[in-house]
């Protein structure tokens, strides 16, 4: 448990936790930053050497290789479905979890001026295992910020001995937080009365009409010999400078799939092809600059027996925003295929669309 001296120090720290001008200025002198922009409508700054990732539960996680046990997490909670309808209620729900943790205690509570509002926060202490499995006392700052459509549950945690040294990263994150204005609700989709009996486009095959985002069509590329199911709204272009690639993308958003087809001099294994792609070409594609963990799921197959597929995930940046991608690598004879779907980090619907497209990729008629 923390001593009275530590409690006094933490109270002083909490009082000056946010917008300490001198500290922030000193921090900015020797650190470069990049802006993280999230599809849910917020942005903030992080040091350039911190990494961004999205957990399977969609939490946004920010870490540094130089401090493996220091973590910033931003949870995005949909205001329309959560039972806690205020920022304070969100924070109170988390408070119980801290108190139930081993050696858990609340060290300080208050409000701070963040993104034009008084955001409630608390500082907790508890005992937990670090990345090496060793038990340490941790300190944890938890804040709840209200946005038009979501709550942002922003937190920073680290072992006691490094907490103060890295706290300024979270200070800068909260100080630079910007929240987009509320967007007007989209008009309801019109019911066209489709019976499903309409003639389908001759080249693409049939699709049930549900809306421009959800209406899927099969596109068949004859000269490159593949099929793929994509939203009807996506365009399809071939860049004359890259005639071996087919680009299918949303007309207004950073979302789509690119299929690269490479004719090789000799047959290759799919792993060797994927590794060679990463070594030579991946960093030239803005959404494939950083390789992420290998997915636990498998590709369902491309319709040809004994034709394995390798799935890998990547991320990169576009105008300061993080873009995630999933790639399927396939080799058939002396031809290699790289099928990459990309979307803005945090866009769960976009992620599902690009994953469905990549998973649908076929080398035989579906």
GULOLUM-144495 format. One line per 10 residues: number of its first residue (from 1); for each residue x, y negated, z negated of C-alpha. Coordinates in steps of 0.1 Angstrom, whole numbers. Layout:
BEGIN
NUM = X,Y,Z ~ ... .
This chain:
BEGIN
1 = 0,0,0 ~ 11,-36,6 ~ 25,-55,-23 ~ 12,-89,-36 ~ 42,-105,-20 ~ 33,-90,13 ~ -3,-100,9 ~ 8,-136,3 ~ 30,-135,34 ~ 2,-120,55 .
11 = -22,-147,43 ~ 2,-174,55 ~ 7,-155,88 ~ -31,-153,93 ~ -35,-190,87 ~ -11,-198,115 ~ -19,-167,136 ~ -32,-185,167 ~ -19,-214,187 ~ 13,-221,168 .
21 = 27,-246,192 ~ 63,-244,183 ~ 64,-206,183 ~ 46,-204,216 ~ 69,-230,232 ~ 100,-211,220 ~ 84,-179,233 ~ 78,-193,267 ~ 114,-206,271 ~ 130,-171,273 .
31 = 102,-149,286 ~ 85,-147,320 ~ 48,-139,323 ~ 23,-124,346 ~ -14,-128,345 ~ -37,-99,340 ~ -71,-104,356 ~ -99,-80,348 ~ -129,-72,370 ~ -152,-77,340 .
41 = -145,-114,340 ~ -114,-123,319 ~ -77,-130,323 ~ -47,-134,300 ~ -10,-135,302 ~ 16,-109,291 ~ 54,-107,293 ~ 65,-94,327 ~ 82,-64,311 ~ 51,-52,294 .
51 = 32,-24,313 ~ -6,-22,320 ~ -26,10,320 ~ -62,20,317 ~ -71,49,295 ~ -97,75,305 ~ -122,57,282 ~ -115,25,303 ~ -96,7,274 ~ -70,-16,288 .
61 = -37,-8,272 ~ -5,-29,272 ~ 28,-16,260 ~ 65,-23,261 ~ 93,2,266 ~ 114,-18,242 ~ 88,-14,214 ~ 71,20,220 ~ 50,17,188 ~ 36,-18,195 .
71 = 4,-17,214 ~ -22,-42,226 ~ -56,-28,235 ~ -86,-46,250 ~ -119,-28,249 ~ -146,-40,271 ~ -181,-35,256 ~ -212,-40,277 ~ -235,-64,259 ~ -266,-49,275 .
81 = -261,-14,260 ~ -243,-19,227 ~ -263,-20,195 ~ -241,-47,179 ~ -253,-79,196 ~ -228,-104,181 ~ -190,-106,180 ~ -192,-105,141 ~ -213,-74,143 ~ -188,-57,166 .
91 = -160,-65,142 ~ -179,-53,112 ~ -185,-20,128 ~ -148,-16,132 ~ -140,-27,97 ~ -154,6,83 ~ -131,26,105 ~ -100,7,91 ~ -112,13,55 ~ -116,50,61 .
101 = -81,54,75 ~ -53,67,53 ~ -42,40,29 ~ -66,17,48 ~ -73,-18,35 ~ -84,-52,49 ~ -56,-77,44 ~ -72,-108,58 ~ -103,-120,76 ~ -112,-152,93 .
111 = -121,-169,126 ~ -98,-184,153 ~ -104,-208,182 ~ -102,-185,212 ~ -115,-192,248 ~ -137,-221,235 ~ -153,-202,207 ~ -146,-193,170 ~ -137,-156,174 ~ -139,-135,142 .
121 = -108,-114,134 ~ -93,-93,107 ~ -59,-79,98 ~ -58,-44,84 ~ -32,-21,70 ~ -31,17,72 ~ -8,47,74 ~ -5,64,108 ~ 20,85,129 ~ 43,67,153 .
131 = 52,80,188 ~ 77,104,172 ~ 51,118,148 ~ 66,101,118 ~ 42,84,93 ~ 45,46,88 ~ 26,18,74 ~ 10,-1,103 ~ -5,-35,105 ~ -34,-41,129 .
141 = -50,-74,141 ~ -85,-69,155 ~ -105,-97,171 ~ -139,-98,188 ~ -146,-123,216 ~ -179,-128,233 ~ -181,-131,271 ~ -213,-136,291 ~ -218,-99,299 ~ -194,-81,276 .
151 = -176,-82,243 ~ -138,-81,243 ~ -124,-62,213 ~ -87,-73,214 ~ -62,-57,190 ~ -25,-55,183 ~ -9,-29,161 ~ 26,-20,152 ~ 46,-6,122 ~ 53,-31,95 .
161 = 90,-34,103 ~ 84,-46,139 ~ 50,-62,136 ~ 62,-98,131 ~ 88,-95,159 ~ 61,-86,185 ~ 31,-105,171 ~ 38,-134,194 ~ 29,-113,225 ~ -6,-110,211 .
171 = -6,-147,201 ~ 2,-156,237 ~ -24,-131,250 ~ -52,-147,229 ~ -40,-183,236 ~ -41,-178,274 ~ -74,-158,274 ~ -98,-172,300 ~ -134,-160,305 ~ -153,-164,337 .
181 = -187,-181,337 ~ -217,-158,338 ~ -227,-147,373 ~ -263,-148,383 ~ -280,-114,384 ~ -279,-97,417 ~ -313,-96,435 ~ -331,-62,433 ~ -324,-38,462 ~ -353,-37,487 .
191 = -370,-4,492 ~ -368,2,530 ~ -393,30,529 ~ -368,54,545 ~ -380,90,547 ~ -346,104,556 ~ -358,114,591 ~ -341,85,609 ~ -315,93,635 ~ -280,91,621 .
201 = -251,74,639 ~ -237,98,665 ~ -201,96,653 ~ -206,96,616 ~ -233,120,608 ~ -263,116,585 ~ -267,96,552 ~ -295,89,528 ~ -303,52,526 ~ -299,39,490 .
211 = -281,6,495 ~ -249,-7,512 ~ -226,4,484 ~ -241,38,478 ~ -250,48,514 ~ -222,73,523 ~ -214,82,559 ~ -190,108,573 ~ -164,92,596 ~ -145,114,620 .
221 = -112,102,634 ~ -106,123,665 ~ -70,115,674 ~ -58,120,638 ~ -81,150,632 ~ -97,142,598 ~ -131,135,582 ~ -138,113,552 ~ -171,102,535 ~ -171,65,526 .
231 = -196,38,518 ~ -213,26,550 ~ -204,-11,542 ~ -167,-4,545 ~ -150,-15,577 ~ -127,7,597 ~ -96,-8,615 ~ -63,3,629 ~ -35,-21,627 ~ -16,-22,660 .
241 = 16,-26,640 ~ 8,6,621 ~ -10,28,646 ~ -5,58,624 ~ -28,43,597 ~ -66,39,594 ~ -78,12,570 ~ -113,14,556 ~ -122,-13,531 ~ -150,-33,515 .
251 = -155,-66,534 ~ -154,-88,503 ~ -135,-69,475 ~ -102,-53,469 ~ -115,-18,474 ~ -110,8,500 ~ -91,37,514 ~ -61,39,538 ~ -52,71,556 ~ -16,73,568 .
261 = -8,101,593 ~ 29,109,598 ~ 42,132,625 ~ 73,149,613 ~ 102,165,631 ~ 100,197,610 ~ 74,213,587 ~ 76,203,550 ~ 61,214,517 ~ 35,190,504 .
271 = 55,182,472 ~ 86,174,493 ~ 64,152,516 ~ 49,134,486 ~ 83,128,470 ~ 97,115,502 ~ 68,91,506 ~ 74,77,471 ~ 111,74,478 ~ 108,56,511 .
281 = 74,39,515 ~ 54,37,482 ~ 69,5,470 ~ 61,-12,503 ~ 24,-8,495 ~ 13,-34,469 ~ -10,-10,450 ~ 16,19,448 ~ 46,1,432 ~ 43,20,399 .
291 = 38,57,396 ~ 14,67,368 ~ 8,101,350 ~ -2,131,372 ~ -40,135,371 ~ -54,165,352 ~ -79,171,380 ~ -74,189,413 ~ -85,180,448 ~ -114,203,460 .
301 = -95,210,492 ~ -95,198,528 ~ -115,227,544 ~ -84,247,556 ~ -73,278,537 ~ -39,277,520 ~ -36,240,525 ~ -27,225,491 ~ -33,189,481 ~ -12,169,456 .
311 = -30,141,437 ~ -10,112,421 ~ -20,78,406 ~ -3,44,410 ~ -8,8,402 ~ 5,-26,414 ~ -6,-62,415 ~ -23,-86,439 ~ -23,-123,431 ~ -16,-114,395 .
321 = -44,-89,392 ~ -37,-52,385 ~ -48,-28,413 ~ -50,9,406 ~ -49,36,433 ~ -53,74,436 ~ -35,92,464 ~ -39,126,480 ~ -10,141,499 ~ -16,168,525 .
331 = 7,186,550 ~ -7,206,579 ~ 20,219,603 ~ 43,191,611 ~ 18,164,602 ~ 16,147,568 ~ -14,128,555 ~ -14,102,527 ~ -49,92,516 ~ -49,63,492 .
341 = -80,47,475 ~ -75,14,457 ~ -96,-8,434 ~ -92,-35,408 ~ -83,-21,373 ~ -114,-19,352 ~ -139,-17,380 ~ -155,16,371 ~ -180,17,400 ~ -152,8,425 .
351 = -130,35,410 ~ -157,61,414 ~ -163,51,450 ~ -126,53,460 ~ -121,86,441 ~ -152,101,458 ~ -138,90,492 ~ -103,105,485 ~ -118,137,472 ~ -140,141,503 .
361 = -110,140,528 ~ -112,170,552 ~ -91,184,580 ~ -119,206,591 ~ -155,196,598 ~ -173,194,564 .
